[in-house]
């Protein structure tokens, strides 16, 4: 699969989500205290991301 979400624990013990495309990290989230919160973040991105507007600040 060329793209995927990964849940991992950072050095502080918080759960984070990163999105990878062709092994390149495209973005990562803030830290969450529970794995369930990280999983909820993934579902929110999947649900709301496709409809998000593009804001060009260049």
PDB file as gemmi writes it, atoms N, CA and C in Angstrom:
CRYST1    1.000    1.000    1.000  90.00  90.00  90.00 P 1                      
ATOM      1  N   UNK A   1       0.850  -1.179   0.000  1.00  0.00           N  
ATOM      2  CA  UNK A   1       0.000   0.000   0.000  1.00  0.00           C  
ATOM      3  C   UNK A   1       0.893   1.238   0.000  1.00  0.00           C  
ATOM      4  N   UNK A   2       0.591   2.174  -0.869  1.00  0.00           N  
ATOM      5  CA  UNK A   2       1.408   3.376  -1.010  1.00  0.00           C  
ATOM      6  C   UNK A   2       1.176   4.389   0.099  1.00  0.00           C  
ATOM      7  N   UNK A   3       0.040   4.314   0.770  1.00  0.00           N  
ATOM      8  CA  UNK A   3      -0.263   5.300   1.816  1.00  0.00           C  
ATOM      9  C   UNK A   3      -0.882   4.596   3.014  1.00  0.00           C  
ATOM     10  N   UNK A   4      -0.617   5.168   4.191  1.00  0.00           N  
ATOM     11  CA  UNK A   4      -1.155   4.568   5.416  1.00  0.00           C  
ATOM     12  C   UNK A   4      -1.051   5.539   6.579  1.00  0.00           C  
ATOM     13  N   UNK A   5      -1.895   5.303   7.572  1.00  0.00           N  
ATOM     14  CA  UNK A   5      -1.809   5.975   8.858  1.00  0.00           C  
ATOM     15  C   UNK A   5      -1.025   5.055   9.798  1.00  0.00           C  
ATOM     16  N   UNK A   6      -0.206   5.636  10.639  1.00  0.00           N  
ATOM     17  CA  UNK A   6       0.511   4.885  11.666  1.00  0.00           C  
ATOM     18  C   UNK A   6       0.254   5.524  13.020  1.00  0.00           C  
ATOM     19  N   UNK A   7      -0.005   4.690  14.015  1.00  0.00           N  
ATOM     20  CA  UNK A   7      -0.101   5.145  15.400  1.00  0.00           C  
ATOM     21  C   UNK A   7       1.179   4.691  16.082  1.00  0.00           C  
ATOM     22  N   UNK A   8       1.820   5.608  16.795  1.00  0.00           N  
ATOM     23  CA  UNK A   8       3.060   5.266  17.501  1.00  0.00           C  
ATOM     24  C   UNK A   8       3.136   6.046  18.798  1.00  0.00           C  
ATOM     25  N   UNK A   9       4.001   5.608  19.681  1.00  0.00           N  
ATOM     26  CA  UNK A   9       4.245   6.323  20.937  1.00  0.00           C  
ATOM     27  C   UNK A   9       5.528   7.131  20.795  1.00  0.00           C  
ATOM     28  N   UNK A  10       5.453   8.393  21.205  1.00  0.00           N  
ATOM     29  CA  UNK A  10       6.637   9.244  21.147  1.00  0.00           C  
ATOM     30  C   UNK A  10       7.479   9.077  22.415  1.00  0.00           C  
ATOM     31  N   UNK A  11       8.545   9.845  22.513  1.00  0.00           N  
ATOM     32  CA  UNK A  11       9.465   9.737  23.654  1.00  0.00           C  
ATOM     33  C   UNK A  11       8.809  10.085  24.984  1.00  0.00           C  
ATOM     34  N   UNK A  12       7.757  10.885  24.937  1.00  0.00           N  
ATOM     35  CA  UNK A  12       7.034  11.276  26.164  1.00  0.00           C  
ATOM     36  C   UNK A  12       5.960  10.266  26.542  1.00  0.00           C  
ATOM     37  N   UNK A  13       5.789   9.219  25.718  1.00  0.00           N  
ATOM     38  CA  UNK A  13       4.783   8.208  25.999  1.00  0.00           C  
ATOM     39  C   UNK A  13       3.406   8.551  25.476  1.00  0.00           C  
ATOM     40  N   UNK A  14       3.309   9.606  24.659  1.00  0.00           N  
ATOM     41  CA  UNK A  14       2.023   9.989  24.079  1.00  0.00           C  
ATOM     42  C   UNK A  14       1.828   9.285  22.736  1.00  0.00           C  
ATOM     43  N   UNK A  15       0.568   9.041  22.414  1.00  0.00           N  
ATOM     44  CA  UNK A  15       0.232   8.433  21.126  1.00  0.00           C  
ATOM     45  C   UNK A  15       0.139   9.523  20.071  1.00  0.00           C  
ATOM     46  N   UNK A  16       0.712   9.250  18.924  1.00  0.00           N  
ATOM     47  CA  UNK A  16       0.661  10.180  17.802  1.00  0.00           C  
ATOM     48  C   UNK A  16       0.272   9.416  16.546  1.00  0.00           C  
ATOM     49  N   UNK A  17      -0.247  10.156  15.589  1.00  0.00           N  
ATOM     50  CA  UNK A  17      -0.606   9.591  14.297  1.00  0.00           C  
ATOM     51  C   UNK A  17       0.247  10.275  13.246  1.00  0.00           C  
ATOM     52  N   UNK A  18       0.769   9.480  12.343  1.00  0.00           N  
ATOM     53  CA  UNK A  18       1.441  10.065  11.182  1.00  0.00           C  
ATOM     54  C   UNK A  18       0.845   9.434   9.929  1.00  0.00           C  
ATOM     55  N   UNK A  19       0.832  10.204   8.863  1.00  0.00           N  
ATOM     56  CA  UNK A  19       0.343   9.731   7.579  1.00  0.00           C  
ATOM     57  C   UNK A  19       1.541   9.631   6.650  1.00  0.00           C  
ATOM     58  N   UNK A  20       1.717   8.453   6.075  1.00  0.00           N  
ATOM     59  CA  UNK A  20       2.843   8.223   5.177  1.00  0.00           C  
ATOM     60  C   UNK A  20       2.345   7.926   3.768  1.00  0.00           C  
ATOM     61  N   UNK A  21       3.063   8.449   2.797  1.00  0.00           N  
ATOM     62  CA  UNK A  21       2.806   8.164   1.386  1.00  0.00           C  
ATOM     63  C   UNK A  21       4.133   7.785   0.762  1.00  0.00           C  
ATOM     64  N   UNK A  22       4.205   6.572   0.234  1.00  0.00           N  
ATOM     65  CA  UNK A  22       5.469   6.051  -0.331  1.00  0.00           C  
ATOM     66  C   UNK A  22       6.622   6.213   0.655  1.00  0.00           C  
ATOM     67  N   UNK A  23       6.399   5.842   1.887  1.00  0.00           N  
ATOM     68  CA  UNK A  23       7.388   5.880   2.975  1.00  0.00           C  
ATOM     69  C   UNK A  23       7.773   7.281   3.429  1.00  0.00           C  
ATOM     70  N   UNK A  24       7.213   8.316   2.837  1.00  0.00           N  
ATOM     71  CA  UNK A  24       7.499   9.692   3.251  1.00  0.00           C  
ATOM     72  C   UNK A  24       6.421  10.168   4.207  1.00  0.00           C  
ATOM     73  N   UNK A  25       6.823  10.736   5.343  1.00  0.00           N  
ATOM     74  CA  UNK A  25       5.856  11.271   6.298  1.00  0.00           C  
ATOM     75  C   UNK A  25       5.301  12.575   5.746  1.00  0.00           C  
ATOM     76  N   UNK A  26       3.987  12.586   5.526  1.00  0.00           N  
ATOM     77  CA  UNK A  26       3.322  13.772   4.984  1.00  0.00           C  
ATOM     78  C   UNK A  26       2.892  14.717   6.102  1.00  0.00           C  
ATOM     79  N   UNK A  27       2.413  14.145   7.228  1.00  0.00           N  
ATOM     80  CA  UNK A  27       2.073  14.944   8.396  1.00  0.00           C  
ATOM     81  C   UNK A  27       1.996  14.047   9.618  1.00  0.00           C  
ATOM     82  N   UNK A  28       2.060  14.680  10.774  1.00  0.00           N  
ATOM     83  CA  UNK A  28       1.843  13.965  12.031  1.00  0.00           C  
ATOM     84  C   UNK A  28       0.998  14.858  12.941  1.00  0.00           C  
ATOM     85  N   UNK A  29       0.351  14.223  13.901  1.00  0.00           N  
ATOM     86  CA  UNK A  29      -0.582  14.937  14.774  1.00  0.00           C  
ATOM     87  C   UNK A  29       0.092  15.334  16.083  1.00  0.00           C  
ATOM     88  N   UNK A  30      -0.682  16.026  16.878  1.00  0.00           N  
ATOM     89  CA  UNK A  30      -0.288  16.318  18.250  1.00  0.00           C  
ATOM     90  C   UNK A  30      -0.271  15.008  19.035  1.00  0.00           C  
ATOM     91  N   UNK A  31       0.243  15.045  20.257  1.00  0.00           N  
ATOM     92  CA  UNK A  31       0.248  13.873  21.114  1.00  0.00           C  
ATOM     93  C   UNK A  31      -1.079  13.689  21.835  1.00  0.00           C  
ATOM     94  N   UNK A  32      -1.478  12.440  21.994  1.00  0.00           N  
ATOM     95  CA  UNK A  32      -2.713  12.093  22.701  1.00  0.00           C  
ATOM     96  C   UNK A  32      -2.370  11.187  23.875  1.00  0.00           C  
ATOM     97  N   UNK A  33      -3.127  11.308  24.950  1.00  0.00           N  
ATOM     98  CA  UNK A  33      -2.862  10.496  26.132  1.00  0.00           C  
ATOM     99  C   UNK A  33      -3.372   9.073  25.995  1.00  0.00           C  
ATOM    100  N   UNK A  34      -4.336   8.853  25.093  1.00  0.00           N  
ATOM    101  CA  UNK A  34      -4.859   7.501  24.911  1.00  0.00           C  
ATOM    102  C   UNK A  34      -4.805   7.091  23.440  1.00  0.00           C  
ATOM    103  N   UNK A  35      -4.671   5.806  23.232  1.00  0.00           N  
ATOM    104  CA  UNK A  35      -4.662   5.260  21.876  1.00  0.00           C  
ATOM    105  C   UNK A  35      -6.012   5.503  21.202  1.00  0.00           C  
ATOM    106  N   UNK A  36      -7.093   5.421  21.979  1.00  0.00           N  
ATOM    107  CA  UNK A  36      -8.431   5.663  21.436  1.00  0.00           C  
ATOM    108  C   UNK A  36      -8.546   7.073  20.853  1.00  0.00           C  
ATOM    109  N   UNK A  37      -7.928   8.041  21.486  1.00  0.00           N  
ATOM    110  CA  UNK A  37      -7.955   9.415  20.970  1.00  0.00           C  
ATOM    111  C   UNK A  37      -7.205   9.511  19.651  1.00  0.00           C  
ATOM    112  N   UNK A  38      -6.101   8.804  19.535  1.00  0.00           N  
ATOM    113  CA  UNK A  38      -5.351   8.778  18.271  1.00  0.00           C  
ATOM    114  C   UNK A  38      -6.189   8.128  17.176  1.00  0.00           C  
ATOM    115  N   UNK A  39      -6.884   7.048  17.525  1.00  0.00           N  
ATOM    116  CA  UNK A  39      -7.759   6.390  16.553  1.00  0.00           C  
ATOM    117  C   UNK A  39      -8.901   7.307  16.135  1.00  0.00           C  
ATOM    118  N   UNK A  40      -9.432   8.082  17.071  1.00  0.00           N  
ATOM    119  CA  UNK A  40     -10.483   9.055  16.748  1.00  0.00           C  
ATOM    120  C   UNK A  40      -9.960  10.141  15.811  1.00  0.00           C  
ATOM    121  N   UNK A  41      -8.714  10.536  16.003  1.00  0.00           N  
ATOM    122  CA  UNK A  41      -8.113  11.540  15.116  1.00  0.00           C  
ATOM    123  C   UNK A  41      -8.060  11.019  13.684  1.00  0.00           C  
ATOM    124  N   UNK A  42      -7.688   9.755  13.515  1.00  0.00           N  
ATOM    125  CA  UNK A  42      -7.652   9.160  12.177  1.00  0.00           C  
ATOM    126  C   UNK A  42      -9.034   9.194  11.547  1.00  0.00           C  
ATOM    127  N   UNK A  43     -10.042   8.792  12.283  1.00  0.00           N  
ATOM    128  CA  UNK A  43     -11.402   8.786  11.751  1.00  0.00           C  
ATOM    129  C   UNK A  43     -11.863  10.198  11.393  1.00  0.00           C  
ATOM    130  N   UNK A  44     -11.493  11.175  12.201  1.00  0.00           N  
ATOM    131  CA  UNK A  44     -11.853  12.561  11.909  1.00  0.00           C  
ATOM    132  C   UNK A  44     -11.182  13.057  10.630  1.00  0.00           C  
ATOM    133  N   UNK A  45      -9.924  12.714  10.457  1.00  0.00           N  
ATOM    134  CA  UNK A  45      -9.198  13.115   9.236  1.00  0.00           C  
ATOM    135  C   UNK A  45      -9.837  12.467   8.014  1.00  0.00           C  
ATOM    136  N   UNK A  46     -10.158  11.185   8.112  1.00  0.00           N  
ATOM    137  CA  UNK A  46     -10.796  10.484   6.993  1.00  0.00           C  
ATOM    138  C   UNK A  46     -12.148  11.106   6.644  1.00  0.00           C  
ATOM    139  N   UNK A  47     -12.910  11.462   7.663  1.00  0.00           N  
ATOM    140  CA  UNK A  47     -14.248  12.004   7.456  1.00  0.00           C  
ATOM    141  C   UNK A  47     -14.219  13.440   6.947  1.00  0.00           C  
ATOM    142  N   UNK A  48     -13.410  14.284   7.589  1.00  0.00           N  
ATOM    143  CA  UNK A  48     -13.432  15.722   7.302  1.00  0.00           C  
ATOM    144  C   UNK A  48     -12.388  16.183   6.298  1.00  0.00           C  
ATOM    145  N   UNK A  49     -11.324  15.438   6.129  1.00  0.00           N  
ATOM    146  CA  UNK A  49     -10.232  15.837   5.247  1.00  0.00           C  
ATOM    147  C   UNK A  49     -10.621  16.046   3.792  1.00  0.00           C  
ATOM    148  N   UNK A  50     -11.378  15.116   3.197  1.00  0.00           N  
ATOM    149  CA  UNK A  50     -11.725  15.286   1.779  1.00  0.00           C  
ATOM    150  C   UNK A  50     -12.528  16.550   1.485  1.00  0.00           C  
ATOM    151  N   UNK A  51     -13.230  17.063   2.472  1.00  0.00           N  
ATOM    152  CA  UNK A  51     -14.066  18.254   2.270  1.00  0.00           C  
ATOM    153  C   UNK A  51     -13.360  19.550   2.690  1.00  0.00           C  
ATOM    154  N   UNK A  52     -12.166  19.433   3.211  1.00  0.00           N  
ATOM    155  CA  UNK A  52     -11.467  20.615   3.727  1.00  0.00           C  
ATOM    156  C   UNK A  52     -11.053  21.555   2.606  1.00  0.00           C  
ATOM    157  N   UNK A  53     -11.254  22.847   2.810  1.00  0.00           N  
ATOM    158  CA  UNK A  53     -10.826  23.807   1.788  1.00  0.00           C  
ATOM    159  C   UNK A  53      -9.301  23.953   1.778  1.00  0.00           C  
ATOM    160  N   UNK A  54      -8.777  24.414   0.672  1.00  0.00           N  
ATOM    161  CA  UNK A  54      -7.347  24.709   0.562  1.00  0.00           C  
ATOM    162  C   UNK A  54      -7.177  26.197   0.787  1.00  0.00           C  
ATOM    163  N   UNK A  55      -6.300  26.552   1.717  1.00  0.00           N  
ATOM    164  CA  UNK A  55      -6.033  27.951   2.008  1.00  0.00           C  
ATOM    165  C   UNK A  55      -4.624  28.271   1.537  1.00  0.00           C  
ATOM    166  N   UNK A  56      -4.513  29.113   0.539  1.00  0.00           N  
ATOM    167  CA  UNK A  56      -3.210  29.486  -0.029  1.00  0.00           C  
ATOM    168  C   UNK A  56      -2.728  30.753   0.673  1.00  0.00           C  
ATOM    169  N   UNK A  57      -1.690  30.635   1.486  1.00  0.00           N  
ATOM    170  CA  UNK A  57      -1.135  31.768   2.217  1.00  0.00           C  
ATOM    171  C   UNK A  57       0.201  32.242   1.648  1.00  0.00           C  
ATOM    172  N   UNK A  58       0.413  31.938   0.380  1.00  0.00           N  
ATOM    173  CA  UNK A  58       1.695  32.324  -0.233  1.00  0.00           C  
ATOM    174  C   UNK A  58       1.745  33.791  -0.607  1.00  0.00           C  
TER     175      UNK A  58                                                      
END                                                                             
